[in-house]
Amino acid sequence: MPKKPVKKCCMCGKPVFSPKSIYCRDCSHFSARMSDERFSPETRQQLWNYVRRNKGFYCYYTGLKLDVFDYASPYFLEFDHVTPQNPKKIVMCCAWFNEIKGDMTLNELKGSVKQLFNYWFKGIKIKKRKFRYWYRLIPDFCK
């Protein structure tokens, strides 16, 4: 008796986890997270194109393989605004990188890392710079 062909995920090509599903487990979880975040259809399409182009879930900034399920992992897939507060360009990245980048643009982050490197290894003092999207509010009870 011939075997039935295995149905494949429409995004990444891995076997689907259910005969009624069009996605594998990873893509299904990813799709649900995008729905929870309420991304625009254009943003969802950009993210799916990135997944297809890279044949999986990889960090936009570092190129590291992302973990789709383990919330405690430093390589957990998170969504990042390339420019803070701008919902038009959203990428996936590692949880640890998203934490470091915070409310900085990519150029601000690169400049800060470069200054830190120069301070540690060359002894050059760090120059204070104003960050464009840094809006930290301190509650009155902390003052």
Residue frames relative to the residue before (quaternion, step in Angstrom):
aa qw qx qy qz dx dy dz
M 1.0000 0.0000 0.0000 0.0000 0.00 0.00 0.00
P 0.3944 -0.7432 0.4841 0.2403 3.64 -0.68 1.03
K 0.4883 -0.6576 0.4960 0.2885 3.53 -1.16 0.72
K 0.4916 -0.6204 0.5160 0.3273 3.53 -1.20 0.59
P 0.4833 -0.6409 0.4868 0.3446 3.60 -0.99 0.67
V 0.4689 -0.6755 0.4963 0.2784 3.54 -1.04 0.84
K 0.4042 -0.7055 0.5331 0.2339 3.54 -0.86 1.02
K 0.2265 -0.8026 0.5427 0.0999 3.58 -0.87 0.97
C 0.6140 -0.5542 0.4337 0.3575 3.53 -1.28 0.61
C 0.4653 -0.7049 0.4653 0.2649 3.58 -0.91 0.92
M 0.6926 0.4707 -0.2800 0.4695 3.61 1.22 -0.29
C 0.8442 0.1722 -0.0606 0.5040 3.57 0.69 -1.06
G 0.5089 -0.6841 0.4027 0.3330 3.60 1.22 -0.26
K 0.4862 0.6331 -0.4558 0.3938 3.63 1.22 0.04
P 0.6204 -0.5336 0.3965 0.4161 3.62 -1.20 0.35
V 0.4656 -0.6653 0.5038 0.2945 3.59 -1.05 0.77
F 0.4835 -0.6942 0.4534 0.2807 3.58 -1.15 0.53
S 0.7706 0.1675 -0.1111 0.6048 3.58 1.27 -0.15
P 0.5660 -0.6185 0.4103 0.3588 3.61 -0.98 0.69
K 0.6928 0.4704 -0.2764 0.4714 3.61 1.13 -0.58
S 0.6141 0.5759 -0.3402 0.4188 3.59 1.23 -0.29
I 0.3284 -0.7219 0.5664 0.2241 3.56 -1.20 0.50
Y 0.7090 0.4241 -0.2338 0.5126 3.58 1.34 -0.22
C 0.4693 -0.5804 0.5638 0.3535 3.55 -1.36 0.26
R 0.7241 -0.4216 0.2909 0.4618 3.63 -1.25 0.06
D 0.6675 0.5136 -0.3118 0.4398 3.61 0.86 -0.95
C 0.7048 0.4650 -0.2687 0.4635 3.58 0.80 -1.02
S 0.6170 0.5427 -0.3416 0.4561 3.58 1.09 -0.71
H 0.6607 0.4956 -0.2958 0.4800 3.57 0.93 -0.91
F 0.6413 0.5292 -0.3055 0.4641 3.57 1.00 -0.89
S 0.6552 0.5122 -0.3033 0.4652 3.59 0.93 -0.90
A 0.6544 0.5076 -0.3084 0.4680 3.59 0.97 -0.84
R 0.6502 0.5088 -0.3222 0.4632 3.60 0.99 -0.78
M 0.6328 0.5092 -0.3411 0.4732 3.61 1.01 -0.71
S 0.6339 0.5175 -0.3313 0.4696 3.60 1.03 -0.71
D 0.6462 0.5247 -0.3149 0.4560 3.58 1.00 -0.84
E 0.6832 0.4815 -0.2765 0.4743 3.58 1.07 -0.75
R 0.3164 -0.7843 0.4725 0.2479 3.60 1.31 -0.27
F 0.1601 0.7980 -0.5563 0.1676 3.56 0.85 1.00
S 0.5514 -0.5895 0.4698 0.3575 3.54 -1.19 0.54
P 0.6409 -0.5280 0.3767 0.4105 3.62 -1.17 0.42
E 0.6246 0.5356 -0.3446 0.4519 3.63 1.04 -0.69
T 0.6576 0.5035 -0.3057 0.4696 3.58 0.98 -0.86
R 0.6339 0.5212 -0.3302 0.4664 3.58 0.96 -0.83
Q 0.6578 0.5102 -0.3090 0.4599 3.57 0.94 -0.88
Q 0.6237 0.5336 -0.3344 0.4631 3.61 1.01 -0.79
L 0.6816 0.4864 -0.2909 0.4628 3.58 0.90 -0.94
W 0.6502 0.4982 -0.3228 0.4742 3.61 0.94 -0.80
N 0.6290 0.5265 -0.3365 0.4626 3.60 0.99 -0.76
Y 0.6337 0.5240 -0.3235 0.4683 3.58 1.03 -0.80
V 0.6465 0.5125 -0.3185 0.4668 3.61 0.96 -0.86
R 0.6720 0.4960 -0.2978 0.4623 3.59 0.90 -0.91
R 0.6659 0.5232 -0.2973 0.4409 3.57 0.90 -0.97
N 0.7600 0.3608 -0.1873 0.5071 3.60 1.00 -0.84
K 0.3802 -0.7592 0.4512 0.2746 3.59 1.33 0.05
G 0.8080 0.0607 -0.0905 0.5791 3.56 0.90 0.97
F 0.6182 -0.5488 0.4298 0.3633 3.51 -1.39 -0.17
Y 0.1242 0.7948 -0.5739 0.1533 3.56 -0.34 1.32
C 0.5654 -0.6083 0.4453 0.3347 3.56 -1.13 0.73
Y 0.4976 -0.6746 0.4724 0.2723 3.56 -0.91 0.99
Y 0.7406 0.4317 -0.2202 0.4656 3.59 0.98 -0.86
T 0.8130 0.2851 -0.1244 0.4922 3.60 0.83 -0.98
G 0.4131 -0.7209 0.4645 0.3064 3.60 1.18 -0.46
L 0.4647 0.6865 -0.4435 0.3407 3.61 1.26 0.14
K 0.5395 -0.6023 0.4814 0.3382 3.57 -1.18 0.66
L 0.2900 -0.7853 0.5301 0.1348 3.56 -0.86 1.01
D 0.3737 -0.6909 0.5768 0.2242 3.53 -1.22 0.68
V 0.3065 -0.7955 0.4998 0.1533 3.59 -0.58 1.14
F 0.7789 0.3980 -0.1820 0.4492 3.62 1.05 -0.69
D 0.7241 0.4718 -0.2584 0.4315 3.64 0.88 -0.88
Y 0.2975 -0.7972 0.5052 0.1442 3.57 -0.19 1.32
A 0.6780 0.5057 -0.2910 0.4471 3.61 1.12 -0.59
S 0.5530 0.6331 -0.3874 0.3785 3.59 1.23 -0.27
P 0.4794 -0.6500 0.4951 0.3203 3.61 -1.05 0.68
Y 0.6867 0.4556 -0.2705 0.4977 3.59 1.26 -0.33
F 0.3113 0.7616 -0.5029 0.2649 3.57 1.26 0.41
L 0.4982 -0.6685 0.4720 0.2865 3.57 -1.00 0.88
E 0.0479 0.7654 -0.6391 0.0585 3.55 -0.83 1.08
F 0.4073 -0.6867 0.5464 0.2529 3.52 -1.26 0.46
D 0.0866 -0.8070 0.5841 0.0067 3.56 -0.94 0.93
H 0.3697 -0.6688 0.5942 0.2507 3.54 -1.12 0.73
V 0.4351 -0.6941 0.4981 0.2842 3.62 -0.64 1.04
T 0.7304 0.1589 -0.1166 0.6539 3.56 1.05 -0.83
P 0.4849 -0.6912 0.4353 0.3124 3.61 -0.57 1.08
Q 0.8473 0.1601 -0.1747 0.4753 3.53 -1.14 0.87
N 0.6002 0.5221 -0.3820 0.4704 3.61 1.20 0.31
P 0.2399 -0.8282 0.4896 0.1294 3.62 -0.25 1.22
K 0.5188 0.6740 -0.4116 0.3274 3.63 1.21 -0.05
K 0.7812 0.2069 -0.1170 0.5772 3.61 1.04 -0.68
I 0.1040 0.7780 -0.6042 0.1372 3.56 -0.26 1.33
V 0.0803 -0.7917 0.6056 0.0084 3.55 -0.97 0.94
M 0.4293 -0.6526 0.5368 0.3188 3.56 -1.29 0.17
C 0.0471 0.7982 -0.5979 0.0566 3.53 -1.08 0.79
C 0.6579 -0.4845 0.4002 0.4150 3.55 -1.37 0.12
A 0.5879 -0.5805 0.4299 0.3640 3.57 -1.13 0.64
W 0.6725 0.4985 -0.3190 0.4444 3.62 0.88 -0.86
F 0.6630 0.4898 -0.3221 0.4655 3.61 0.98 -0.74
N 0.6279 0.5323 -0.3324 0.4604 3.58 1.01 -0.76
E 0.6348 0.5259 -0.3192 0.4676 3.58 1.07 -0.75
I 0.6657 0.4895 -0.2996 0.4769 3.60 0.97 -0.83
K 0.6813 0.5019 -0.2956 0.4433 3.58 0.85 -0.96
G 0.0472 -0.8581 0.5094 0.0439 3.56 1.00 -0.82
D 0.7985 -0.2598 0.2302 0.4918 3.55 -0.81 -1.07
M 0.4993 0.6454 -0.4393 0.3757 3.59 1.10 0.56
T 0.4610 -0.6011 0.5530 0.3469 3.52 -1.28 0.38
L 0.6704 -0.4978 0.3505 0.4241 3.57 -1.22 0.27
N 0.6477 0.5139 -0.3231 0.4604 3.62 0.99 -0.75
E 0.6326 0.5134 -0.3329 0.4748 3.61 1.03 -0.73
L 0.6435 0.5186 -0.3188 0.4640 3.58 1.00 -0.81
K 0.6570 0.5072 -0.3136 0.4613 3.60 0.89 -0.92
G 0.6613 0.5063 -0.3054 0.4615 3.59 0.94 -0.87
S 0.6563 0.5112 -0.3079 0.4617 3.58 0.99 -0.81
V 0.6559 0.4972 -0.3129 0.4740 3.58 0.95 -0.85
K 0.6382 0.5272 -0.3233 0.4585 3.58 1.00 -0.81
Q 0.6584 0.4989 -0.3090 0.4712 3.60 0.96 -0.85
L 0.6444 0.5182 -0.3184 0.4635 3.57 1.00 -0.81
F 0.6286 0.5232 -0.3237 0.4757 3.58 1.00 -0.82
N 0.6763 0.4938 -0.2928 0.4614 3.59 0.86 -0.96
Y 0.6358 0.5202 -0.3295 0.4654 3.60 1.04 -0.71
W 0.7036 0.4773 -0.2739 0.4496 3.58 0.84 -0.97
F 0.8217 0.3048 -0.1283 0.4642 3.58 0.77 -0.98
K 0.7770 0.3017 -0.1744 0.5242 3.61 1.15 -0.44
G 0.4571 -0.7159 0.4251 0.3128 3.58 1.27 -0.15
I 0.4267 0.6943 -0.4744 0.3330 3.62 1.22 0.30
K 0.4703 -0.6987 0.4634 0.2754 3.58 -0.81 1.03
I 0.4689 -0.6604 0.5176 0.2758 3.52 -1.20 0.67
K 0.2872 -0.7476 0.5778 0.1575 3.56 -0.90 0.99
K 0.4313 -0.6846 0.5198 0.2741 3.57 -0.93 0.88
R 0.0453 -0.7812 0.6226 -0.0026 3.54 -1.01 0.92
K 0.4133 -0.6714 0.5489 0.2775 3.53 -1.16 0.54
F 0.2851 -0.7483 0.5772 0.1600 3.54 -0.86 1.02
R 0.5307 -0.6954 0.4010 0.2719 3.53 -0.83 1.04
Y 0.8117 0.2556 -0.1130 0.5129 3.63 0.89 -0.87
W 0.4192 0.7180 -0.4601 0.3115 3.60 1.16 0.40
Y 0.1327 0.7883 -0.5832 0.1447 3.58 -0.28 1.28
R 0.1108 0.7966 -0.5827 0.1168 3.57 0.22 1.23
L 0.1584 -0.7884 0.5899 0.0725 3.55 -0.70 1.08
I 0.2324 -0.7615 0.5929 0.1209 3.53 -0.92 0.97
P 0.4255 -0.7102 0.4862 0.2796 3.62 -0.65 1.00
D 0.6377 -0.5640 0.3736 0.3683 3.59 -1.15 0.66
F 0.6655 0.5222 -0.3238 0.4238 3.61 0.95 -0.74
C 0.6423 0.5159 -0.3311 0.4601 3.63 1.23 -0.25
K 0.5951 0.6005 -0.3668 0.3881 3.61 1.18 -0.37
